[in-house]
Amino acid sequence: MKYILLLFICIFTNELSMYAQGLSIEGRWKYKLEDNKEFSNPEFNDSGWDELENLSWQDKLNTTANRLLWIRKSVFIPSTLKKELEKTGVLTLSMGKIKQSDQTYLNGKLIGSTGSGASYRNYLIREDDILWDKQNTFAIRIGHWGRFSMSITPILKAAEPDYFFVYSASLKNADPKKPVLNKEITYQLSVENKSEKIANGLLKADFYDFEGIQIFSNQKTVNLSVGANSFDFSYKSSSPFVKVVYSLSIPDYDYKGEWNGEFGYENIVYKNVEPVVSDKVNQNYQPGGLENVQVNGWLGDKLNANIEQRLHKVDEDALLAGFINRPGVHSWIGEHIGKFLEAACNAYANSGDLALKIQIDRNAQQLIAAQLENGYLGTYDLVSQWTSWDVWSHKYDMVGLLRYYELSGFKPALETCKKIGDILCLKFGDGEGQKDIIKAGAHVGMAATSVLDPMTDLYRFTGDKKYLDFCYYIIKSYNNPYGPRIISTLDSIGRVDKTANAKAYEMLTNLVGVAKLYRITNDDKFLKPVIAAWSDIVANRLYITGTTSSFEHFQDDQILPAERGANMGEGCVTTTWIQFNYQLFSIFGEMKYLDEIERSVYNHLTGAENPLTGGVSYYTPLMGAKPYGTNITCCMSSVPRAIAMVPLFANGKIDQSPAILFYQPGDYKTILNDAKTSVEFKTETSFPGNGNVVIIVNPEKSTKFSVLFRKPYWAENFILKVNDKKQKFLVQNLVAIERLWKNGDRVEISFDMPVKVLDGGISYPNMIALQRGPQVLVFDQALNSVRAEDVSISPESINLLEDNTVLPKKWIGSQAYQLDAIVDGNQQKIILVPFADAGQTGGVISTWLKKDNSK
């Protein structure tokens, strides 16, 4: 009897001990590969669902398209767990990391959601949420990209203070977006206590200037009541920038927490900086200089909208939050600030928008101030650093900060990038204790190896050979076990869809880096794969609107699905495709590369950003509504970068001669080869509305030189006159006029823009699309009274009639065309508009229309 009693006491004691450490939710979960809101209902009958042997699952589809999965489990929760709850006043359901997003329900109530596969799940559960000594139902809706996993066995336990203390830092009586120098400001820390218990502790505030020197400190005892709490510290700063580090100690919880706030910035005077290392490859095309090229008209409106509707409205706090207080809300949150800085720097250099300069200084300096002493400038917690997308985020830190340094000459930006370069060289390599960079990023390592791009620029701006050596290490790593083998595969078979895992964005940004490496080394082994990739994409994988990829991957030859469900035309891919062509155009100065830039700019790039709202399409379909949005995504940050690049290739020099390339109204100023004589080109035109262009040439003094005028591949009856005298030329795509140019010389160019009929190919057999000049024209349901599926058009009788009276009052753009079509067997007029303008009011668009074969 004593033995039995002793055994019972031991079992009971062990049970209490287990619950004192929390309740581990072990065993099998049921799952369903469908989506239904009723699945969260605890009364839902899931008896027919399959079971997972463990908390992981994977399919065999090679796509990053988001899919949904539900898992459910019933769990008996004993009242003995209340002792665990009493420790801090609230429980937490801890599940580690889930691939990828989740919404988690307990007994039908949403208790938490997370959008990132790199974030830890710790969802708060209150006493009233639980059915004590009964079965409770957990249901989790999971978004995934072909695989699901949960990094730990879920556990119910006492919530740690980090889970129920929610911090935010602000200024009580000043604008946090303005410099804080010599202002009596109340710095405020807000702490929301989501527990059911009051906590007492000590709060300390340490103030630092931009150089990291402590300039003030204060502390106070605090009482954290349930709900909202705020604590004030007054200080008059001697610095235009202040970083406040708040430290909270709660003895009862043995807790020490920290929260950072960054406020203000220094309004610095900009002075452009040139690289210290020159390219070894001659640059046959030199951009006109952002400050020297002014683009107006249709394309200029897109550039202005990019500034006013997108860059000015970016959520700066969200871009910086993951750096100032780690970890960030999702795994690639770190890429966005660098993308913003690059786009904003280019847009400011071109426009001189002073409000944009303030944004640039503020964001760049607050990013710099968030760097750790060892050089780390990511958004991960300590245990997760250099995994997932961490190298990728550091790449974009360097992209943005190097552009900031180049524009402003602000040396701390370069020093920050050098620290990033140094820590990358320390962490990754073939030496003892170093990591394999292939294992530090997604998509066969291509996410991590794409840091090659800014590392080439870091070498150019510092001249430090170790950064060039790191570039060679990356090239070598391509052939590591499980590496992407980018160069060797393109050299051997020349197909991007058979290279690595065919992920378009990551591969293209690597190829941009390889092209840059060729430019600084003149090593032909880096040029061959770049040309092979470009040729393959143009021949087999390019949409008529100048983008590539569906489901974010390169597909098989001529497989170009265009519906919204095909996830085609990722904005990041469009942007990187333009960057890739810009590198090749700079190297060779050949029009075929500019042709592809133009195709993208006049169609898919500008069509991915709504000029009315500044919203950006992650994927921009040819068939369906453009899903514009303003939430922070990779494409939301990428598309503005490419739009801000447009003046770089609108005009410039080819073989040292001024070249007029994009026929948009505006100005172009440059210095002739004598390095003394300036010349200005003033362009007047309604292009792309029509093909009539007038260019006034104003050299500082009468000078003999050659001017190049692009003859677009789509133009017919191209006529060029100088002072009413028709010029003769035989060239196909670039007309050189060499003469003694005088102030006020008038160049008149005219060309026809015939409508080109494009075939739907194997993806859209018996369907056609129309291209007028560089613009693809599409059917926008919002402008038509008939349905696109009822329309057919004859390729033999295309006659467009201008009619912009059909456009809504707030429509951005003035082009609209009537076209005779067959609708349900009867002739009827339909309205077509440029792809870039279409869909801005939410209309469903149709680029491919049925071909009428009745004639």
CORLIN-V281458 format. One record per residue. RES is the residue in one small letter. SS is DSSP state (a for helix, b for strand, c for the rest). BURIAL is + if it has 24 or more other C-alpha atoms within 12 Angstrom, else -. D_CENTER is the distance of its C-alpha to the mean C-alpha in whole Angstrom. Layout:
res = (RES/RES)
ss = (SS/SS)
burial = (BURIAL/BURIAL)
d_center = (D_CENTER/D_CENTER)
//
This chain:
res = (m/k/y/i/l/l/l/f/i/c/i/f/t/n/e/l/s/m/y/a/q/g/l/s/i/e/g/r/w/k/y/k/l/e/d/n/k/e/f/s/n/p/e/f/n/d/s/g/w/d/e/l/e/n/l/s/w/q/d/k/l/n/t/t/a/n/r/l/l/w/i/r/k/s/v/f/i/p/s/t/l/k/k/e/l/e/k/t/g/v/l/t/l/s/m/g/k/i/k/q/s/d/q/t/y/l/n/g/k/l/i/g/s/t/g/s/g/a/s/y/r/n/y/l/i/r/e/d/d/i/l/w/d/k/q/n/t/f/a/i/r/i/g/h/w/g/r/f/s/m/s/i/t/p/i/l/k/a/a/e/p/d/y/f/f/v/y/s/a/s/l/k/n/a/d/p/k/k/p/v/l/n/k/e/i/t/y/q/l/s/v/e/n/k/s/e/k/i/a/n/g/l/l/k/a/d/f/y/d/f/e/g/i/q/i/f/s/n/q/k/t/v/n/l/s/v/g/a/n/s/f/d/f/s/y/k/s/s/s/p/f/v/k/v/v/y/s/l/s/i/p/d/y/d/y/k/g/e/w/n/g/e/f/g/y/e/n/i/v/y/k/n/v/e/p/v/v/s/d/k/v/n/q/n/y/q/p/g/g/l/e/n/v/q/v/n/g/w/l/g/d/k/l/n/a/n/i/e/q/r/l/h/k/v/d/e/d/a/l/l/a/g/f/i/n/r/p/g/v/h/s/w/i/g/e/h/i/g/k/f/l/e/a/a/c/n/a/y/a/n/s/g/d/l/a/l/k/i/q/i/d/r/n/a/q/q/l/i/a/a/q/l/e/n/g/y/l/g/t/y/d/l/v/s/q/w/t/s/w/d/v/w/s/h/k/y/d/m/v/g/l/l/r/y/y/e/l/s/g/f/k/p/a/l/e/t/c/k/k/i/g/d/i/l/c/l/k/f/g/d/g/e/g/q/k/d/i/i/k/a/g/a/h/v/g/m/a/a/t/s/v/l/d/p/m/t/d/l/y/r/f/t/g/d/k/k/y/l/d/f/c/y/y/i/i/k/s/y/n/n/p/y/g/p/r/i/i/s/t/l/d/s/i/g/r/v/d/k/t/a/n/a/k/a/y/e/m/l/t/n/l/v/g/v/a/k/l/y/r/i/t/n/d/d/k/f/l/k/p/v/i/a/a/w/s/d/i/v/a/n/r/l/y/i/t/g/t/t/s/s/f/e/h/f/q/d/d/q/i/l/p/a/e/r/g/a/n/m/g/e/g/c/v/t/t/t/w/i/q/f/n/y/q/l/f/s/i/f/g/e/m/k/y/l/d/e/i/e/r/s/v/y/n/h/l/t/g/a/e/n/p/l/t/g/g/v/s/y/y/t/p/l/m/g/a/k/p/y/g/t/n/i/t/c/c/m/s/s/v/p/r/a/i/a/m/v/p/l/f/a/n/g/k/i/d/q/s/p/a/i/l/f/y/q/p/g/d/y/k/t/i/l/n/d/a/k/t/s/v/e/f/k/t/e/t/s/f/p/g/n/g/n/v/v/i/i/v/n/p/e/k/s/t/k/f/s/v/l/f/r/k/p/y/w/a/e/n/f/i/l/k/v/n/d/k/k/q/k/f/l/v/q/n/l/v/a/i/e/r/l/w/k/n/g/d/r/v/e/i/s/f/d/m/p/v/k/v/l/d/g/g/i/s/y/p/n/m/i/a/l/q/r/g/p/q/v/l/v/f/d/q/a/l/n/s/v/r/a/e/d/v/s/i/s/p/e/s/i/n/l/l/e/d/n/t/v/l/p/k/k/w/i/g/s/q/a/y/q/l/d/a/i/v/d/g/n/q/q/k/i/i/l/v/p/f/a/d/a/g/q/t/g/g/v/i/s/t/w/l/k/k/d/n/s/k)
ss = (c/a/a/a/a/a/a/a/a/a/a/a/a/a/a/a/a/a/a/a/c/c/b/b/c/c/c/c/b/b/b/b/c/c/c/c/a/a/a/a/c/c/c/c/c/c/c/c/c/b/b/b/c/c/c/b/b/b/c/c/c/c/c/c/c/c/b/b/b/b/b/b/b/b/b/b/b/c/a/a/a/a/a/a/a/a/a/a/c/c/b/b/b/b/b/b/b/b/b/c/b/b/b/b/b/b/c/c/b/b/b/b/b/b/c/c/c/c/c/b/b/b/b/b/b/c/a/a/a/c/c/c/c/b/b/b/b/b/b/b/b/b/b/b/c/c/b/b/b/b/c/c/c/c/b/b/b/b/c/c/a/a/a/a/b/b/b/b/b/b/b/c/c/c/c/c/c/c/c/c/c/c/c/b/b/b/b/b/b/b/b/b/b/c/c/c/c/c/b/b/b/b/b/b/b/b/b/b/c/c/c/c/c/b/b/b/b/b/b/b/b/b/b/b/c/c/b/b/b/b/b/b/b/b/b/b/c/c/c/c/b/b/b/b/b/b/b/b/b/b/a/a/a/c/b/b/b/b/b/b/b/b/b/b/c/c/c/c/c/c/c/c/c/c/c/c/c/c/c/c/c/c/c/c/b/b/b/c/c/a/a/a/b/b/b/c/a/a/a/a/a/a/a/a/a/a/a/a/a/a/a/c/c/c/c/a/a/a/a/a/a/a/a/a/c/c/c/c/c/c/c/c/c/c/a/a/a/a/a/a/a/a/a/a/a/a/a/a/a/a/a/c/c/a/a/a/a/a/a/a/a/a/a/a/a/a/a/a/a/c/c/c/c/c/c/c/c/c/c/c/c/a/a/a/c/c/c/c/c/a/a/a/a/a/a/a/a/a/a/a/a/a/a/a/a/a/a/a/c/c/a/a/a/a/a/a/a/a/a/a/a/a/a/a/a/a/a/b/c/c/c/c/c/c/b/c/a/a/a/a/c/c/c/c/c/a/a/a/a/c/c/a/a/a/a/a/a/a/a/a/a/a/c/c/a/a/a/a/a/a/a/a/a/a/a/a/a/c/c/c/c/c/c/c/c/a/a/a/a/a/a/a/c/c/c/a/a/a/c/c/c/c/b/a/a/a/a/a/a/a/a/a/a/a/a/a/a/a/a/a/a/c/c/c/a/a/a/a/a/a/a/a/a/a/a/a/a/a/a/a/c/b/c/c/c/c/c/b/c/b/c/c/b/c/c/c/c/c/c/c/c/c/b/a/a/a/c/b/c/b/a/a/a/a/a/a/a/a/a/a/a/a/a/a/a/a/a/a/c/c/a/a/a/a/a/a/a/a/a/a/a/a/a/a/a/a/a/c/b/c/c/c/c/c/c/b/b/c/b/c/c/c/b/b/c/c/c/b/b/c/c/c/c/a/a/a/a/a/a/a/a/a/a/a/a/a/a/a/a/a/b/b/b/b/c/c/b/b/b/b/c/c/c/c/c/b/b/b/b/b/b/c/c/c/c/c/c/b/b/b/b/b/b/b/b/c/c/c/c/c/c/b/b/b/b/b/b/b/b/c/c/c/b/b/b/b/b/b/b/b/c/c/c/c/c/b/b/b/b/b/b/b/c/c/b/b/c/c/c/c/c/c/c/b/b/b/b/b/b/b/b/c/c/c/b/b/b/b/b/b/b/b/c/c/b/b/b/b/b/c/c/c/c/c/c/c/b/b/b/b/b/b/c/c/b/b/b/b/b/b/a/a/a/c/c/c/c/a/a/a/b/b/b/c/c/c/c/c/c/c/b/b/c/a/a/a/c/c/c/c/c/c/c/c/c/c/b/b/b/b/b/b/b/c/c/b/b/b/b/b/b/b/b/b/c/c/c/c/c/c/c/c/c/c/b/b/c/c/b/b/b/c/c/c/c)
burial = (-/-/-/-/-/-/-/-/-/-/-/-/-/-/-/-/-/-/+/+/-/+/+/+/+/-/-/-/+/+/+/+/+/-/-/-/-/-/+/+/+/+/-/-/-/+/-/-/-/-/-/+/-/-/+/+/+/-/-/-/-/-/+/+/+/+/+/+/+/+/+/+/+/+/+/-/+/+/-/+/+/+/+/+/+/+/+/+/+/+/+/+/+/+/+/+/+/+/+/+/+/+/+/+/+/+/+/+/+/+/+/+/+/+/+/+/+/+/+/+/+/+/+/+/+/+/+/-/-/+/+/-/-/-/-/+/+/+/+/+/+/+/+/+/+/+/+/+/+/+/-/-/+/+/+/+/+/+/+/+/+/+/+/+/+/+/+/+/+/+/+/-/-/-/-/+/+/+/+/+/+/-/+/-/+/+/+/+/+/+/+/+/+/+/+/+/+/+/+/-/+/+/+/+/+/+/+/+/+/+/-/+/-/-/-/+/-/-/-/-/-/+/+/+/-/-/-/-/+/+/+/+/+/+/+/-/+/+/+/+/+/+/+/+/+/+/+/+/+/+/-/-/-/-/-/-/+/+/+/+/+/+/+/+/+/+/+/-/-/+/-/-/-/-/+/-/-/-/+/-/+/-/+/+/+/+/+/+/+/+/+/+/+/+/+/+/+/+/+/+/+/+/+/+/+/+/+/+/-/+/+/+/+/+/-/+/+/+/+/+/+/+/+/+/+/+/+/+/+/+/+/+/+/+/+/+/+/+/+/+/+/+/+/+/+/+/+/+/+/+/+/-/-/-/-/+/+/+/+/+/+/+/+/+/+/+/+/+/+/+/+/-/-/-/+/+/+/+/+/+/+/-/-/-/+/+/+/+/+/+/+/+/+/+/+/+/+/+/+/+/+/+/+/+/+/+/+/+/+/+/+/+/+/+/+/+/+/+/+/+/+/+/+/+/+/+/+/+/+/-/-/-/-/-/+/+/+/+/+/+/+/+/+/+/+/+/+/+/+/+/+/+/+/+/+/+/+/+/+/+/+/+/-/-/-/+/+/+/+/+/+/+/+/+/+/+/+/+/+/+/-/-/+/+/+/+/+/+/+/+/+/-/-/+/+/+/+/+/+/+/+/+/+/+/+/+/+/+/+/+/+/+/+/+/+/+/+/+/+/+/+/-/-/-/-/+/+/+/+/+/+/+/+/+/+/+/+/+/-/+/+/+/+/+/+/+/+/+/+/+/+/+/+/+/+/+/+/+/+/+/+/+/+/+/-/+/+/+/+/+/+/+/+/+/+/+/+/+/+/+/+/+/+/+/+/+/+/+/+/+/+/+/+/+/+/+/+/+/+/+/+/+/+/+/+/+/+/+/+/+/+/+/+/+/+/+/+/+/+/+/+/+/+/+/+/+/+/+/+/+/-/+/+/+/+/+/+/+/+/+/+/+/+/+/+/+/+/+/+/+/+/+/+/+/+/+/+/+/+/+/+/+/+/+/+/+/+/+/+/+/+/+/-/-/-/-/-/+/+/+/+/+/+/+/+/+/+/+/+/+/+/+/+/+/+/+/+/+/+/-/-/-/+/-/+/+/+/+/+/+/+/+/+/+/+/-/-/+/+/+/+/+/-/-/-/-/-/-/-/-/-/-/+/+/+/+/+/-/-/-/+/-/-/-/+/+/+/+/+/+/+/+/+/+/+/+/+/+/+/+/-/-/-/+/-/-/+/+/+/+/+/+/+/+/+/+/+/+/+/+/+/+/+/+/-/-/+/+/-/+/+/+/+/+/+/-/-/+/+/+/-/-/-/-/-/+/+/-/-/-/+/+/+/+/+/+/+/+/+/+/+/+/+/-/-/-/-/-/+/+/+/+/+/+/+/+/+/+/+/+/+/+/+/+/+/+/+/+/+/+/+/+/-/-/-)
d_center = (71/70/68/66/65/64/62/61/60/58/56/55/54/52/50/50/49/46/45/45/42/41/41/39/38/39/40/38/36/36/33/32/29/29/28/31/31/35/34/33/37/39/42/40/42/40/43/41/38/38/37/35/37/34/31/29/29/27/27/27/24/22/19/16/17/17/21/24/26/29/31/34/37/40/41/44/44/47/48/49/45/46/47/43/42/44/43/40/41/38/37/33/32/30/29/27/23/23/21/18/19/22/24/28/31/35/37/35/34/30/30/26/23/20/16/16/18/18/19/23/25/28/29/32/35/38/42/42/39/41/44/46/49/47/44/41/38/35/32/28/26/23/20/20/18/22/23/24/26/27/27/31/33/33/35/37/38/38/35/34/34/30/29/31/31/28/27/26/27/28/30/33/34/32/28/26/24/27/29/31/34/37/37/38/36/36/33/32/31/31/32/32/34/34/37/40/42/42/41/43/42/41/38/37/35/35/33/32/31/28/30/30/34/35/37/38/39/40/41/42/43/42/42/39/41/39/36/35/36/35/37/37/37/38/38/38/36/37/33/30/28/29/28/30/30/32/34/35/38/40/43/44/41/41/37/35/32/30/27/26/25/24/25/26/25/27/27/27/29/26/28/26/26/27/26/29/29/29/28/31/30/31/28/30/27/27/24/26/25/22/25/27/26/26/24/26/27/25/22/22/22/18/18/20/18/14/16/18/17/13/13/16/15/12/14/14/16/14/12/15/17/16/17/20/21/20/19/16/16/13/13/9/9/10/7/6/9/10/7/9/12/12/11/14/16/16/17/19/21/21/22/24/23/24/22/19/21/22/18/17/21/20/17/17/21/20/17/20/23/21/21/24/27/27/23/21/18/16/16/18/22/25/25/22/21/20/19/16/13/15/15/12/11/14/13/10/13/15/13/12/16/18/17/18/21/22/22/24/26/25/26/25/21/23/25/22/20/23/24/21/22/25/24/22/25/27/26/25/28/31/33/35/33/29/27/26/22/22/22/20/17/16/17/20/19/16/13/16/17/14/15/18/16/16/19/21/20/21/24/25/25/27/29/29/30/29/25/26/28/25/23/26/26/23/24/27/25/24/28/28/29/26/24/22/25/23/25/28/27/26/29/31/30/27/25/22/22/25/23/22/20/19/15/14/10/12/15/14/12/16/18/16/17/21/21/21/23/26/26/27/29/30/31/31/30/26/27/28/25/23/25/26/22/22/25/25/22/23/27/25/22/21/21/23/20/18/16/16/16/17/16/13/16/19/22/25/27/27/25/23/23/21/22/19/20/19/16/16/13/10/8/6/10/11/9/10/14/14/14/16/19/19/20/22/23/24/26/28/28/29/28/27/23/23/24/21/19/21/21/17/17/20/19/16/13/15/16/12/13/16/18/20/18/14/13/10/11/9/12/14/18/21/23/22/21/17/16/14/13/12/11/8/6/3/4/5/4/4/7/9/9/11/13/14/15/18/20/20/22/23/26/27/30/31/34/34/35/33/31/31/28/26/29/28/30/29/30/30/32/33/35/38/38/41/39/41/41/38/37/36/35/34/33/34/33/32/30/29/31/34/35/37/36/38/37/39/39/40/41/42/46/47/46/46/42/40/37/35/34/32/34/31/31/32/34/38/41/39/42/41/44/45/47/48/49/47/46/46/44/43/40/37/34/35/38/39/41/43/46/47/45/46/45/44/44/43/41/41/38/39/37/37/34/36/34/33/33/31/32/30/31/31/28/30/34/36/33/32/29/30/29/30/29/26/25/25/27/26/28/27/29/29/31/33/36/36/34/32/34/37/36/37/38/40/39/42/42/39/40/37/38/36/36/34/36/35/31/31/31/28/26/24/26/29/30/31/34/37/37/40/39/41/41/43/45/46/45/42/40/36/33/30/27/25/22/19/22/22/21/21/24/23/25/25/24/26/26/28/32/35/37/41/43/46/47)
//
